[in-house]
């Protein structure tokens, strides 16, 4: 099933998405009210029954009449696991794969929805793209013997980065990932969460692509991740516990502007997509001054 976070006439709500009928059915409550229950039902093989039992709110709405918001609430954390595709590190940064995952936090204010504009921040001249599989955590505490049982499902992310700011950290201190990754209104997430039962067991192997004005810049597979979803969830959990509703970016394949020299420009349309989930369509806005 597909679950979206939507806005209509100033009201924000979660909804079940029917892409065949182009409708969304609002459901009652915040993520914490139904996310853990639905994840337990997925683990028990009872996802359809659990979805049918969700409390509904009103009648279905046309999909094109709602704004699709990032499928994560402001109270939750946005965790980014980087350096997870060896070819990306080698081709785009000239680096070898690290011996363990690398994780950090992204500010919630960096997020935008599936069709929102990408803000071009005033401090950067090198705005870059990174299509990524994003994990939605549904159940905690995470069982370290079965980390994927805490996953509700997956969505699409574009971890837009200011590369010149990323390299601007003082000598001996390292990269400035806060400046690079948390610029306001830059990072697309969505269009919805597709629940884990829609995929084979284990870490999903899916094609992910990113195109800029129909020029394909990234074309890869999550099968090339150095660490799969269970390993990443376990790694983060052992350092800082997840809460239901948190999301986790899992890294990006090669082909980003850092390696190709093709950075994002105002007016360009960026499409980030993952098979079996959906696509983001975000236009780069005029540069801020």
N, C-alpha and C positions, 0 to 999 in steps of 0.2 A: 504494500500500500504506500501511498504518497501522502505526506503530512506537511502542510505549508503554514507559515506564519504570515498573516495577511493584515492589510489595513484598508478600511473603506470608510469614508466620511469621518476620519479622525478616530475611528474605533479599531483597536488592534485585537486580533483573535487568531487562534489556531484553527485549522480546517483540514478535513480529508479532501484530497484532490481526485477528481474523476476526469482524466485527460480525454477519455473517449467522448464524454458528454460536455467537455469544456466547462465544468462546474466545480465549485468548492462547497463543501458542507461544513459550516462552522461547528466547532465542538466546544464544550464548556470547560473552562478552567485553564490554569497555567500548566506548563510542561510538567512541573513536579506533581500535579494532580493525577496525571494519566501516564506519563512517560515510564516510570518504573513498572507499573502494572502491565503495560503493553509489552515491555521488554521481557518480563517474566513469562508472559503468554507466548512470545516468540520462542523462548527457550523451551517451552513445553509443547511446541507445535500447535498452538491454539490461537494464532494471530488473528485469523478471520473472525472468530467468535468474540475475541476481545475488542476488535474494531467495531463490530456490530453493537457491542454493549456500551461503547462510549456515549456519553450524554451529548445529544445534539442541541444546537441552538438555532431556532428558526428554520427557514427554508434554504435550499441550495442557492448559491449566487453564481452568476456567470463569471468564469475565470477572468475574462478581459475587463471586468468591472472592479477588480481588487488589485491593490499594489502588493507585490510579493516582497516581503521583508526578509532579511537574513533569518534563517530558522534557528535562532538562538536568542534567549532573552537577555536584557541588560544586566541582570543579576549574575549571569554566568560568565565563565572564563573562556577566552579564546587562546588555545595552546597551539604553538607551531613547532612541529618537528622538522628540522631542516637537514641538509646534507645526507639525504636518504636515497639518492640515485647516483651511482658511481660515475656514469657517463656524463651526467650534468656537472658534477664536480670537476671531472677531468677536462671536458670540452669547454665549459663556460668559465671555470675559475682556475684551471690548472692545478687542481688539488687532488690528493689521494683520499679515498674514503676513510673517515675516522674510525677508531676501534669501537665506538659506541654511539648511540643516537645523540643528537644535539637538540635541545628543546628550549623554548623561551615563550614569553607571553606577548600577545598583540593586544593593543588597546581596543575596547569594544567600539569606540568612536570611529575606528578605521573602516568599519563594515558598511557595506551598501547592499541593496537587494539585487535581484536577478536582472532588472531592467533599468536600474538607476545609473546616472552619469558618474564616471570616475572623476573626482576632483583632481586637478593638476596643481600640486602644492607649489608655493612660490620659491621654496628653498632648493629645489632640485632641477637639474637639467637632464637627468637620466632616469626617467620613469620607466620601470620594467614590469614585465608580466611573468606569472608563474602559475600555470594550471595545476590544481592539486585535488586529490581525493580527500574529503573531509569527513571525519567520524563524528557522529552524534552519540554521546554517552547517555544511556537511559537508566542504568541501574548501578547503584553503589551500596556498600563498598565493592571495589573491583576484586574479584576472585583471582588471585595471582596464578592459580593453577588452571584457570579457564578465563583469561581476560576478555575474550571476545563475547562472552555471555553478558557483559555489561554494555555491549553496543546495541543501541536501538536501530541505527541505520546509517546511511551515507548521503552526502550531498556534494556539490561541486564548489570549489573555491578558486579564486584568482588572487594569489598572494602578491599584490602589486607592491613593488619595492623601489625606493629611491637609491639607486646604486652609488651615486657619488656621495650621498650622505652615509651609506653603509661603510664606505672606505674612509670616512672622515674621522674615525676614532683616533685619539691621541696615540702616538707611538708608544708601544709597550702595553697599551690598554686593550687594543683589539677593535673589532668591528662595532660600529654604532647601530645595533639592530633595532633599538627603540626608534631612532630617527628614521631609519630605512623602512621599517615595517608598520609603523603606527600612525602614519600621516592620516589626517581626518578624511573620511569618505572616499577611500581609495580601493578597498578590498571587497570584491564581489563574493557573495555566498548565496547558494540556492540552486535551483529555484524552490526546491523542497527537499525533505528527507525521504529517501526510499528505504523502507524497513529491511532489515538484514535477511529476513526470510525470503526475499525476492532473489537472493544470490546463493550460489553453492556455499557449503560450509567452509569456514576458514577465511583467510585474508582474500578479499575479492581480486580477481585478475581482470582488469577492465582497460579498454583503450581510452586514453585521454588526449584531447587535442586543444590547441589554441590557435585561432586565426585572427589576424588584424586586417580589416578590409578585405577579407577573403584570401589573404596571403597566409598560408599555414606556417606558423612559426614553431609550434611544438606538436609532436605526434609520437606518443609513447604508450607504454603499458604499465599498469601498477604491478605487473609481474616482475618488473625490474627493480622494485624497491629493495634496498639492502635489508631493511627490517620491515616485516609485515605488520598488519594492524595489531595482532596480539602482543608482539614484542614492544611496539611503541606505547600501547596503552599501559602495559606493565611497567615500562621504563618511567613514564611520567608518574604513574600512581605511587611508585616507591619513593618519589621525591616530593610530590605535592598532590594530595588526594583529590580525585575528581569528585564532582557533584553532578547529579542528574541534570542534563541540559547543557553541560559543557561541550565544546567542540574541539576537535584536534585535527589540524592540517598535517598531512603526512609526507610532504616533500614534492618536488617537481622534477620532471624529466628535462633533458637537455633542449637547447634551442632558445634560451632566453636572450634578451638584448645584451646582457653582460658579455656573452660569448659571440653573438653575431654582429653587435653594433647597431642593431635595429631597435631603438627605444621607442616608446609610445609618444605620439604627437597629438595635440588638440584636434578634435574633429574625427579621429579614427574610431571605428567600431571594433570592439574587442569581443570575440565570441570564444568562451571557454566551455568545453563540453566533455562529458564522460558517458560512455555507453551504458545504457540501462538506468541512467539517472536523469539527465537532462542537460540544459545549457544555460549559460549566462550571456546576456547581450548588453554590454555596458559601453557607452560612448565616452570618449575622453573629452572633458569639458575644456573650455578656454583656460589658459594658465592664470592662476591667481596672482595678484600683484599686491 
